[in-house]
Amino acid sequence: MHKYDEDTDHLARAVFEYALSRIRMDPPALDGPKSAAELRSLVGATVTPEGLGGHEALRLFVDVLGPACISVDHPRFLAFIPSAPSEASVLFDLVVAASSLYGGSWLESAGAVFAENQALAWLAGLAGLPESAGGCFVSGGTAGNLSALVAARSAAKERRQAAGSQKHPVRWSLLATGRSHSSIQAAADVMDVDVVLVEPDEHGRMTGDALAATLDGLDDDQRAGLFAVVTTAGTTNLGVIDDLETIGFLAKTNDLWMHVDGAYGGAAMAAPSKRPLFNGIEHADSIVLDPHKWLFAPFDCAALIYRDPEVARRAHTQHAGYLDPINDRDEWNPSDYAHHLSRRARGLPFWFSLATYGTDAYRDAIETTLGVAAEAARLVTEHEHLELLEEPTLSVVAFRRTGWSDDDYEQWSERMLAEGKAFVLPSQFEGETMLRMCIVNPTTTVSDIELILAEL
């Protein structure tokens, strides 16, 4: 099974040919899901004692299974938070897989970790963090948020011990808003901590005033258990950015860890037109940004960055006899900075893309998407049947179709996907159904937006 022979060579050529043909598609087919019954009928059993052979397995994927997946890189895939990996990042993803890299330790993958750390340093620099900041790449914002909050609670415990406090809080808790990403509540559930909600303003932002009022309303036991405030730099639903400047000041004065969930929106720090919106992010103790969202990397790739990585290392380093040869070395092990041990060098495709095109190209590509989003908002405003809900802060355009029921939205969305025109899903805003388009693909044009709006 592991011997490279003539049959393997033929299979490799077939795989590479398909991969290149997929990269060359401009655009790819939007495609769409099929039911399990349909796929079972078309494909049958694929895992068998005898095996199908590589060419037959590849044929089934190319002809049936692949087209049953929506193409996230299609310029009119505007639901959720899309992904539009660059050609260089996709090609290098093949290299990462072919190289069988273990990305957890410097000992086993020094070159890969060195390259990943250069990409992390660029992101940390965008946020204005010190040169000593660092972290690692994890699978996504959910894993990043959990790991950051684990480090935050560990830091709070260390402060208590250093102060000689013998009193343990009744409950640990963190501060967030109801507009925070769902992974924040999920992380709190995993950690068995409480979430104290701060009331957002009319735009869905956490403000310094609201945070201060929430802190003032807590009793002594609740205050004793607070260890972090979670802010958002680009909410998933509307792209809203919290008041990072004032919150950062309050976090410092109240001895709270400031975490910034910038999984989607943090990429806009690379755009000069939007960078002032992030003022205050330099106060963060931890930041999550997902290159597989708006920084043109393939899945799965999220950057987790700490102001003081040593705090995270103490929280996350795993200890075992077989790990001692790694732990005893004064080197940078990505496994020490998140809730993971085994990991692929998932940051390398992002690094390769940055190294290939340069950061100016990233700046220009993000500015392009922001320009399309602004024009999309203008077109929505001018449409006789549409109502723009908010002027876009970043690249999410949210709007309603007047006179439509929930079923109308669903049927329209399903028809657009079935016809291969676009993937735009309904969402909820203040209890009402809406449509949202998230524009992070530089190949999405104003003409694509016009095509979609013409169907409304």
N, C-alpha and C positions, 0 to 999 in steps of 0.2 A: 504493500500500500504506500510505502514511503520511497520507493525506488523511482528515480526519474528515468523513464524509458521512452520509447518512440510513441507509445500511446499517450503518455502524459504530455509529450511535446505537442502532439496534434490537438489534445484537449486545451492546452495552454494557448495555442494559437487561436482556437475557436473562442475561448473566453476573452482574450485580448481584443479580438475582432469585434465581438459584441460590445465590450466596454468602450472601445473607440467609437463605434457607431452610435452608442447612447450619448457619449459626450458631444458628438457632432450634431445631434438633433437640435434644430433651432426653429421653433421650440420643440420640445418633446410632446408627444401626445399627452393630453391631460389624464386619460384613462379613468378607471373607477372600480369600486369594489364589486365582487360577486358574492352570492351567498355560499355558505359552506356546502350546501347540497349541489349547487352548480359546479363548484370547484371539484368536489368529489366525483361528479359525473365526468368532468372533462379530464381529470388527471388520474383518478384512481389511487391505488396504493403506490407510494413512492419510496417508502422505506421497507425493503424486502430482504430476505436472507441472501438472495443471489446478487442483489444490486441491479440497478438499471443501466449502469454504465454512464460515464460522464457526459457523453454527447447527448444521450436521451434525456438525462436530468437537466442539462442546459436547454434543450429544446423545450421541455415542459415549462421551464422558467420563462424563456423568451416569448413563447407563444401564448401561455396561459397565466402563469402566476405573476409575472412582472406586470402585464397589463391590468391585473386585478388590484394593483396598488396605484393610488393617485400620485401623480408626479408633483412632488412638493416644489420642484424647481421650475415649474411652468409659470410664465409671467402673469397668468391670471389665476394662479393659486393664491388667494388673498385671505383665506380663512386661517384661524388660529394665528400662530406666528410662523410664516413660511421659512424656507431655507433656500438659499441660492448659492451653493458652493462654487467657487471659482474652478476653472479648468485645471489650474496648477494644483489646487488642494485635492481635487478628485484623483488626479493622476498619482499624486504622492501618497494617497491613502492606499493605493495598490502596493506601493513600495513598503509602507509600514507593515502591511499584512505579510508580504513576501519575506520580510526581514525577520519575522518571528521575534519581535522585540518585547522584552518584559520591561515595562516602564516604571516599576515601583522603586528601584534603587539606583543610586549612582554607580555602585559596584558593577552591576550588570548592564547598565545602559547610560554611561556617562555622556556620550555624545548626544543621545536623544534628549536627556534631561537638560543638558547645556543649551540646546536649541530651544526647547520648550521654555526655559527660563528667560531667554531673550525676548520671546513673544510676550511672556507675562510682564516683563519689565516695561515693554512699550505700553501695555494696558495700564499698569500702575502709574506710569508717567502721565498718561492722559488724565488720570484722576488727581494728580498732584501729590501722590503719596511719596514718602522718602525712598531713596535708592535702596535702602535696606528691606523694603517691602518685598514680599514674595509669597508663593503658595504652590499650587499645582492645578492641573486640569482634571476635572471629574466628568461624570457622564452627562450631567445636566444641572439646571438651576435647583431642582429638588434636592439632589445630593449635595450641592454646594451650600444651600441654605441650612440644611441639617448640620453639616460639618462645621460651618461657621458658628452656629448657635451652640453646638457642643463645646467649641473652644471658648465661647463667651461665658458659658456657665462655669467652665473650668477656671477661667480667669477670675470670676467672682469668688469662687471657693478659695482660690489662692490668696486673694486680697483679705478675705475673712481670717484665714489662718495667719497671715502676716500681721494682722492687727490684733491677734490674740483673742479674737471673738470665739466664745464657746457656745454661743446661742445659734442654733440652726433655724433657718426660716421655716415657717409652717409649710409653705409652698413656694417653690421657685416660679417666677413668672416673667414674661416678656411683654413689651408694648408693641402694638401694631394697629392698623385700621382694618375695617371690614373689607376694604378694597385691596388689601395685601394679597399676594398670590396664594392660592390654595395650599401650596407646599409649606407655608409658614404654620398653618394649623396642623398639617400632617406632621411636621417636625416636632411641634409642641406635644402632639399625641405620643409620638415615639419616645420623646424625652420625659414624658409624664410631667409636663409643666403647664401652667395656665397662660392664657392669652388675655391681657387686659386691653380692651379696645379703646382706641382714641377716636373720637368722632371726627370724620373728615369734613372739610368745608364743602361748599356747593359744587366745587369742581372735582371733588374726590381726593383732595390733597390732605396729607397730614401737615398741620401748621404748628409753628412753635407755640402759639397761644393755646391751641387745643391740647397740645402735649403738656404744657405747664398746668393747665386747668385739671387735666387728668391726674397729674402727679399730686397736686394740692388736695384732690379728693380722696386719696388713699389713706388708709389707717397705717399705723406703725408696722404691723405685721406684714401688710401688703408691700409697703416700701422696702422692708427688710429682704423680701424675696425677689425684688426686681433685679434682673441682671443684664437686660438688653433692650434696646429700642430698634425695631425693624422698620426701615424706611424703604420706599420704592422709587427707583429712578426709571419711570416708564411703565405704568401699569399695563397689564396684558389687554384689558378691555378697551381702554381709551388712551393709553400712552401718557398718563399724567405723572408729573414729577413732584415729589414732596418738597417741603421747605427745608432743604438739607442744611442751609446755613444756620438757621436758628436752632434746629433740632440738634445739630452738632454741638452747639454751645451748651444747650441744656443737658445733653448726654454727658458732656465732660464735667459740668458742675454738679451733676447728680451721680457721678461715678457709674455710668451705664455704658455698656459696649454699644457702639453704633454700627449696625449692619445695614448695608445698602444692597437691596436686591435690584440690580440693573441687568438682569438676565436678557431682557429684550432691549430696553432703552439705553443702556449704558454705552452701546456702540456709538451713539450720537455725540459722545464727547469728542470724537474724531472730526466732527463737522464744526468749523468755526462759527457757522450761523446759529448753532444750538448750544455751544459750550457754556455760555453764561448761565443757562438754566440749571447747570450742575454745580454751580458755586456752592461750596460747603461740603462737597463729597470728599475733599481732602481731609476732613475730620474723621472719616470712617475708620473703624477698626478692622472691618472686613467688607469685601465687595465681591459680588458674583456677576459675571458677564458671560453670555453664551455666544461664542463665535459661530456656532451652528445656526444662529438666528440671523443677525444683521452684520456679521463679519465674514460671511462667505466661506465658511468651513463646512465640511460634511458632518453628519451625525456620527458619533455623539461627542460633543466638545463644549465644556463649560469651564471658564476660568474662575478659580477661587483664589482671592488675593487677600493677604493679611498685612496690616500695618506692622505688626510685630510677629513675624513667623515663629519665633521661639515659643510664644505662648501656645500657638496651635500645635507645635511639635510636642510640647509636654502633654497636651490633651490627647493627641491621637497616636503617638508612637506605641506600637504593639510590642510586647516583650515575650520572648520564648527562647529556649535554648538554641534553636536553629536560626534565630534572627540575630543572635549576639554578634556574629561577624559583621553584620551590617550596622547595628545600633552602636557598636563601639568605634565606628569610624566617623571622623569629623567631616561628613560629606552631606550633600543635599539629596535626601530620599523622598520623592513625592508621596510615598506611602505614609509618611509621617504627618501629613498636613490635611488629611481628610479621613472620613470614616470608610476606609478601604485598605486593602493590602495589595492584592493582585490588580494590575491595571495595564492596559495597553498604552502605548505612547500616543494618546489621542490628540495631543496638542501639536504633533509634528506636521500634519497636513496644513494646519493654520499657519505655523511657522514658515513652512515652505512657500505658501502663497504670499505671506508678507515679504519674505526674502526675494521672491520672484518679481513681484509687481511694485513693491515699495509702498510706504505708508501714504504717500501723496495720492496714489491711485485709490486707496481705501477712502481717504478723505473725499475725493471727487465722486466715488460711487455712492457714498452715503448722502452727500449733498444732492446727487441726482434723484435718489429715491424721495428725499424730502421735498424736492421741487415738484415731483409728480404728485405727491400727497397733497401739497398746497393747491395744485391745479385741480385735483379731484374734488377737493372741498369746494372750490369755486364752481365747478360744474354741478355739484349737488345743489348748491345754493340757487343756481339758475334754473334747475329742473322744476317744472311746474308741479310734479307730484311728490317731490322729496323734501325732507326737512333735515338740515344738518343739526346734530345734537350739540356738538362742541367744535369750536375751531381747533384743528389738530395741533397738539403740543409737539408731537413728533411725526410719526408716519401712519398713525391709525386714523382712519376717516369713518366716523360713526354717523348713521342717518336712519331716518324712518321713511317708509312709503305710506303716504296718507291714505286712509281708508282700508288698509289691509288688516286681516286677522292673522292669528298665529299660523293657521293652515295656509294662508296665502304665501307667507314668507317661506314655509317649508316646501310647498309645491314649486315655487319659483326656484329655490335653491336646488332642489332635486332635478328639475328640468334642465337648468343650466349645466349641471354636472353631467347628466345623461347625454346632453347634446355636445359635450366636449367644449363648451364655451368658456366656463369659468367655475371656480370653486369658491363661493362666498356663502358663509353660513349665518343664520340668525343668531343673535345673542340677546342678553337681557341688560337693560339699563333702567334703574329705578322702577323695577317691576313691569316695564313695557318691553315688547319685542322690538328689536332693531336689526339692522344689517351693519356689519363693520368690514372694512377692507384694510388689511395691514400690508403696507407696501415696503418691502425690504429687498426686493429683487431689482437690480439695476437694469434688467432687460424689460421690466414693466414700463409701458409707455402711456402717454395720455390717450393714445388711440385705443389701448386696451381698456382703459377706464370708460371711454366714450362708448365702446361696444357693450360693456356691461350695463351702463346707465340707460342705453337705448332699449334694453329689455325690460325696463321698469316703467 
